[in-house]
Amino acid sequence: MGPLIPNELIPAEWNFVLAILIGMAFGYIMEASGFSSSRKLVGVFYGYDFAVLKVFFTATIVALIGLHYMDYLNWIDLTELYIQPTYLWAAIVGGFIMGIGFLAGGFCPGTSLCAVGIGKIDGIVFTLGLFIGILIFSESFTWLQPLYEEYNLGHITLDKTLGISSYLIIFVFTIIAILAFYLSDKIRNRVKKVFY
Amino acid sequence: MMDKTKQINRHVYWNPYFGGFLLGLLIIFTFYITGRGLGASGAVKSSVVTVVNKVSPEHSENNAYYKKFLNGESSPMNNWLVFEALGVIMGAFLSGALTGRIKLKTQHSPKISANRRLFFALIGGLLFGFGAQIARGCTSGAALSGISVMATAGFISMICIFGTGYLVAYFFRKNWI
């Protein structure tokens, strides 16, 4: 039963080989979907291109339904998967800063690596910016430590936080996504086209 | 080549639902094999820790944040996410090579200069890197992979990143539209 490497069904030596292969598939899918273009990415914020919203929602719904179905079939144990801890204020403040960074820079870290892969200079400069930003964070860690380490809610999932069934959350999330797909097409038809 | 043929531009990329479907399958596969999700900013963090540790091992030992990622003999670059990120660059190169998109260039709106684009790219990267450390992950690791396993933090990150994006989009409009 999965996950395979933590349960030692695949030897750990395969870990890095698989990391490169998984990364390649990730990079290929993002580039082929147009995520190496900052002007395509930010289209979601101005209403002229909703590829980010469509790819993001489709991927998370496929993964959410797929993983829960595999758990139901006993192919994978959801409780053995890594759930990142929720540090409430860190997630909010970090997300806020990342949102500004997204609009200023036009990439997020994964997509900027894609842009590096096809030779975009703006992608290379963005990645350099990431490096500097992480350096600044690390150097001011003493000052940021309270924000980083307080309000820890633990490795919690949304069904526990809200006290409702995970299947209901997936159902509602899917409905929201379908509505978003529908509305995004409506909006795109009204907004002036941007060519890039 | 992109400026020349605007019609091609619209058809050149995959259908987003197809790309999203494949990405979803890849996330399932990654969790099924490794028990963890995808990531991106973690690899840059490992590089930062490595460089700082090379430049001044004393300094990195005295910093509580670098210290988290330094464990004696093994280099911080010897990390799953670093190999994955190298794969991302290779995969993007492959896709770009097969579709003729590889070109050393700065992409920017015709209304702004390339230098302005690069200046904002640097600032944007800086903010994104800084924010991703506070939130313990970026759009890939925190939002995409987090939501896939229903982590509360993933939903919060997604709402905050995209919500803020919509809030500030007005102020950056000159750069994009």
Contacts between the chains, C-beta under 8 A, distances in Angstrom:
chain1	res1	chain2	res2	distance
A	2	B	31	7.6
A	2	B	32	4.3
A	2	B	33	7.4
A	2	B	35	7.8
A	3	B	31	6.5
A	3	B	32	6.1
A	3	B	33	6.6
A	3	B	34	6.3
A	3	B	35	3.3
A	4	B	32	6.6
A	4	B	33	5.1
A	4	B	34	7.9
A	5	B	33	6.0
A	5	B	34	5.3
A	5	B	35	6.6
A	6	B	34	7.6
A	6	B	35	4.4
A	10	B	33	6.8
A	15	B	34	7.2
A	15	B	80	6.3
A	16	B	80	7.1
A	16	B	83	4.8
A	18	B	33	6.0
A	18	B	34	7.0
A	19	B	80	4.9
A	19	B	81	7.6
A	19	B	83	3.7
A	19	B	84	4.5
A	19	B	87	6.5
A	20	B	83	5.1
A	20	B	84	7.2
A	20	B	86	6.3
A	20	B	87	4.2
A	20	B	90	7.3
A	21	B	87	6.6
A	22	B	26	6.9
A	22	B	29	7.3
A	22	B	30	5.4
A	22	B	33	7.7
A	22	B	34	7.9
A	22	B	38	7.3
A	22	B	84	6.0
A	22	B	87	6.5
A	23	B	83	6.7
A	23	B	84	3.8
A	23	B	85	6.2
A	23	B	86	6.4
A	23	B	87	2.1
A	23	B	88	4.6
A	23	B	90	7.3
A	23	B	91	6.4
A	24	B	87	4.2
A	24	B	88	7.3
A	24	B	90	5.2
A	24	B	91	3.6
A	24	B	94	6.9
A	25	B	26	5.3
A	25	B	87	7.8
A	25	B	91	6.2
A	26	B	23	7.6
A	26	B	26	6.2
A	26	B	38	5.6
A	26	B	84	7.2
A	26	B	87	6.9
A	26	B	88	5.4
A	26	B	91	6.3
A	27	B	87	6.3
A	27	B	88	3.6
A	27	B	89	6.3
A	27	B	90	6.5
A	27	B	91	2.8
A	27	B	92	4.0
A	27	B	93	7.7
A	27	B	94	7.7
A	27	B	95	7.2
A	28	B	91	3.8
A	28	B	92	6.9
A	28	B	94	5.8
A	28	B	95	4.6
A	29	B	19	5.6
A	29	B	22	5.2
A	29	B	23	5.1
A	29	B	26	6.6
A	29	B	91	7.7
A	30	B	19	7.8
A	30	B	23	7.7
A	30	B	88	7.5
A	30	B	91	7.9
A	30	B	92	6.7
A	31	B	91	6.9
A	31	B	92	4.0
A	31	B	95	3.8
A	31	B	96	5.7
A	31	B	101	7.6
A	32	B	13	6.5
A	32	B	14	4.8
A	32	B	19	6.3
A	32	B	95	4.7
A	32	B	99	7.6
A	33	B	13	5.9
A	33	B	14	5.1
A	33	B	16	6.1
A	33	B	19	3.4
A	33	B	20	7.7
A	33	B	23	7.8
A	34	B	12	7.8
A	34	B	13	3.8
A	34	B	14	7.6
A	36	B	92	5.9
A	36	B	96	6.9
A	36	B	101	7.2
A	37	B	107	6.3
A	38	B	107	6.2
A	38	B	121	7.7
A	39	B	107	6.2
A	39	B	108	8.0
A	39	B	109	6.9
A	39	B	176	6.5
A	40	B	13	7.6
A	42	B	169	7.8
A	42	B	176	5.1
A	44	B	162	7.8
A	44	B	165	7.8
A	45	B	165	5.1
A	45	B	166	6.0
A	45	B	169	4.1
A	45	B	176	7.9
A	46	B	169	6.3
A	46	B	173	7.0
A	46	B	176	6.1
A	46	B	177	5.2
A	48	B	177	7.1
A	50	B	16	7.5
A	51	B	13	7.2
A	51	B	16	4.4
A	51	B	19	7.8
A	54	B	16	3.6
A	54	B	17	6.0
A	54	B	20	6.0
A	55	B	16	4.8
A	55	B	19	5.0
A	55	B	20	4.1
A	55	B	23	6.3
A	56	B	20	7.1
A	56	B	143	7.9
A	56	B	144	6.8
A	56	B	158	8.0
A	57	B	20	7.0
A	58	B	16	7.1
A	58	B	17	5.3
A	58	B	19	7.8
A	58	B	20	2.6
A	58	B	21	5.7
A	58	B	23	7.5
A	58	B	24	6.3
A	59	B	20	4.5
A	59	B	21	7.5
A	59	B	23	3.8
A	59	B	24	4.2
A	59	B	27	6.4
A	59	B	144	6.6
A	59	B	148	7.8
A	60	B	24	7.1
A	60	B	27	8.0
A	60	B	144	6.5
A	60	B	147	4.6
A	60	B	148	5.8
A	61	B	24	6.9
A	62	B	20	7.1
A	62	B	21	5.7
A	62	B	23	7.7
A	62	B	24	2.5
A	62	B	25	6.4
A	62	B	27	7.6
A	62	B	28	7.3
A	63	B	24	4.6
A	63	B	27	4.0
A	63	B	28	5.5
A	63	B	31	7.7
A	63	B	147	7.9
A	63	B	148	3.7
A	64	B	147	7.0
A	64	B	148	6.0
A	64	B	150	6.7
A	66	B	24	6.6
A	66	B	25	7.3
A	66	B	28	4.3
A	67	B	28	5.8
A	67	B	31	6.1
A	67	B	148	6.5
A	67	B	149	6.6
A	70	B	28	7.2
A	70	B	32	7.1
A	75	B	32	7.7
A	76	B	31	7.2
A	76	B	32	5.7
A	78	B	149	7.0
A	80	B	35	5.9
A	81	B	31	5.4
A	81	B	35	5.4
A	81	B	36	7.4
A	81	B	149	5.2
A	82	B	35	5.9
A	82	B	36	4.5
A	82	B	37	7.0
A	82	B	149	7.5
A	83	B	146	7.9
A	83	B	149	5.6
A	83	B	150	7.9
A	83	B	151	4.7
A	84	B	136	6.2
A	84	B	137	6.2
A	84	B	141	7.5
A	84	B	142	6.4
A	84	B	145	7.8
A	84	B	146	5.4
A	84	B	151	5.1
A	84	B	153	5.1
A	84	B	154	7.0
A	85	B	136	7.3
A	85	B	153	6.7
A	86	B	151	6.9
A	86	B	152	4.5
A	86	B	153	4.0
A	86	B	156	6.9
A	87	B	136	6.9
A	87	B	153	7.3
A	88	B	156	7.3
A	90	B	134	5.2
A	90	B	135	5.8
A	90	B	136	6.8
A	91	B	135	5.1
A	91	B	136	7.7
A	91	B	142	7.4
A	91	B	153	5.0
A	91	B	156	4.3
A	91	B	157	5.4
A	91	B	160	6.8
A	92	B	156	6.3
A	92	B	160	5.4
A	93	B	131	7.7
A	93	B	134	5.7
A	93	B	135	7.6
A	94	B	131	4.5
A	94	B	132	6.7
A	94	B	133	7.4
A	94	B	134	3.5
A	94	B	135	2.6
A	94	B	136	7.4
A	94	B	157	7.2
A	94	B	160	7.5
A	95	B	131	7.0
A	95	B	135	5.7
A	95	B	156	6.6
A	95	B	157	4.8
A	95	B	158	7.8
A	95	B	159	7.2
A	95	B	160	2.4
A	95	B	161	4.8
A	95	B	163	7.8
A	95	B	164	6.7
A	96	B	131	7.3
A	96	B	160	5.5
A	96	B	164	4.9
A	97	B	127	5.3
A	97	B	128	7.7
A	97	B	130	5.9
A	97	B	131	3.2
A	97	B	134	6.8
A	98	B	127	7.1
A	98	B	128	5.3
A	98	B	131	3.7
A	98	B	132	6.1
A	98	B	135	6.7
A	98	B	138	6.6
A	98	B	139	7.4
A	98	B	157	7.8
A	98	B	160	7.5
A	98	B	161	4.8
A	98	B	164	7.5
A	99	B	131	7.9
A	99	B	160	6.4
A	99	B	161	4.8
A	99	B	162	6.9
A	99	B	163	6.8
A	99	B	164	2.5
A	99	B	165	4.6
A	99	B	167	7.3
A	99	B	168	6.6
A	100	B	124	7.9
A	100	B	127	5.4
A	100	B	131	7.9
A	100	B	164	6.2
A	100	B	168	5.5
A	101	B	123	7.8
A	101	B	124	4.6
A	101	B	125	7.0
A	101	B	126	7.3
A	101	B	127	3.3
A	101	B	128	3.4
A	101	B	129	7.8
A	101	B	130	7.7
A	101	B	131	6.0
A	102	B	124	6.9
A	102	B	128	6.7
A	102	B	161	6.4
A	102	B	164	7.9
A	102	B	165	5.2
A	103	B	124	7.4
A	103	B	165	5.5
A	103	B	168	5.2
A	103	B	169	5.8
A	103	B	171	7.7
A	103	B	172	4.4
A	104	B	120	5.0
A	104	B	121	7.9
A	104	B	123	5.1
A	104	B	124	3.6
A	104	B	127	6.4
A	104	B	172	6.2
A	104	B	175	7.9
A	105	B	120	6.3
A	105	B	121	4.9
A	105	B	122	7.7
A	105	B	123	6.8
A	105	B	124	1.8
A	105	B	125	5.1
A	105	B	127	7.3
A	105	B	128	6.2
A	106	B	120	7.6
A	106	B	121	6.7
A	106	B	124	6.5
A	106	B	175	7.8
A	106	B	176	7.5
A	107	B	121	7.4
A	107	B	124	7.0
A	107	B	125	7.3
A	107	B	128	7.6
A	108	B	40	7.4
A	108	B	128	6.2
A	108	B	138	5.6
A	108	B	139	4.1
A	108	B	140	7.3
A	108	B	161	7.9
A	109	B	40	3.9
A	109	B	41	4.1
A	109	B	44	6.4
A	109	B	128	6.4
A	109	B	129	7.3
A	109	B	132	6.4
A	109	B	138	4.6
A	109	B	139	7.2
A	109	B	140	6.9
A	110	B	38	7.6
A	110	B	39	8.0
A	110	B	40	3.6
A	110	B	88	6.6
A	110	B	138	7.0
A	110	B	139	6.4
A	110	B	140	4.3
A	111	B	139	7.9
A	112	B	125	6.8
A	113	B	40	6.1
A	113	B	43	7.9
A	113	B	85	5.9
A	113	B	88	4.6
A	113	B	89	5.4
A	113	B	92	7.0
A	114	B	88	6.5
A	114	B	89	7.7
A	114	B	92	3.9
A	115	B	92	7.6
A	116	B	89	5.6
A	116	B	92	7.5
A	117	B	88	7.1
A	117	B	89	4.3
A	117	B	90	7.0
A	117	B	91	7.2
A	117	B	92	3.0
A	117	B	93	4.2
A	117	B	96	6.3
A	118	B	92	5.8
A	118	B	93	6.5
A	118	B	95	7.9
A	118	B	96	3.5
A	118	B	101	5.2
A	118	B	102	5.0
A	118	B	103	7.3
A	119	B	96	7.7
A	119	B	102	5.5
A	119	B	103	5.6
A	119	B	104	4.4
A	119	B	105	7.0
A	120	B	105	6.7
A	120	B	106	7.2
A	120	B	107	5.9
A	121	B	104	6.5
A	121	B	105	6.4
A	121	B	106	4.4
A	121	B	114	8.0
A	121	B	118	6.9
A	122	B	106	5.1
A	122	B	107	5.8
A	122	B	108	7.0
A	122	B	117	5.6
A	122	B	118	6.1
A	122	B	121	4.4
A	123	B	121	7.7
A	125	B	118	4.9
A	125	B	121	4.4
A	125	B	122	5.2
A	125	B	125	6.9
A	126	B	121	4.5
A	126	B	122	7.2
A	126	B	124	6.1
A	126	B	125	3.9
A	126	B	128	7.7
A	127	B	44	7.0
A	127	B	125	6.3
A	128	B	122	6.6
A	128	B	125	6.5
A	129	B	121	6.6
A	129	B	122	4.4
A	129	B	123	6.6
A	129	B	124	6.3
A	129	B	125	2.2
A	129	B	126	4.2
A	129	B	127	7.8
A	129	B	128	7.3
A	129	B	129	6.5
A	130	B	41	6.7
A	130	B	44	4.8
A	130	B	125	4.6
A	130	B	126	7.4
A	130	B	128	6.1
A	130	B	129	3.7
A	130	B	132	7.8
A	131	B	44	5.9
A	131	B	47	6.7
A	131	B	48	5.9
A	131	B	125	7.8
A	131	B	129	6.7
A	132	B	122	7.7
A	132	B	125	7.4
A	132	B	126	5.1
A	132	B	129	6.9
A	133	B	125	6.4
A	133	B	126	4.0
A	133	B	127	6.2
A	133	B	128	6.5
A	133	B	129	2.8
A	133	B	130	3.9
A	133	B	131	7.7
A	133	B	132	7.9
A	133	B	133	7.6
A	134	B	41	7.5
A	134	B	44	6.0
A	134	B	45	5.3
A	134	B	48	4.6
A	134	B	129	4.4
A	134	B	130	7.1
A	134	B	132	7.6
A	134	B	133	5.7
A	135	B	48	5.4
A	135	B	52	7.3
A	136	B	126	7.2
A	136	B	130	6.0
A	137	B	65	7.5
A	137	B	129	7.2
A	137	B	130	4.9
A	137	B	133	4.1
A	137	B	134	7.0
A	138	B	48	6.5
A	138	B	49	7.7
A	138	B	52	7.2
A	138	B	63	6.4
A	138	B	65	4.6
A	138	B	66	5.9
A	138	B	133	7.3
A	139	B	63	7.4
A	141	B	63	6.3
A	141	B	64	5.9
A	141	B	65	3.9
A	142	B	64	7.1
A	144	B	134	6.8
A	145	B	64	7.0
A	147	B	134	6.6
A	148	B	134	6.3
A	153	B	152	6.8
A	155	B	151	7.6
A	156	B	151	7.4
A	156	B	152	5.0
A	156	B	153	8.0
A	157	B	149	7.2
A	157	B	150	4.4
A	157	B	151	5.9
A	157	B	152	6.2
A	158	B	150	5.1
A	158	B	151	7.5
A	158	B	152	5.0
A	158	B	155	5.7
A	159	B	150	6.4
A	160	B	152	7.7
A	161	B	152	4.7
A	166	B	150	6.0
A	169	B	150	6.8
A	192	B	177	7.8
A	194	B	176	7.7
A	194	B	177	5.7
A	195	B	6	4.6
A	195	B	9	6.5
A	196	B	2	6.9
A	196	B	9	6.9
A	196	B	107	7.1
A	196	B	109	7.7
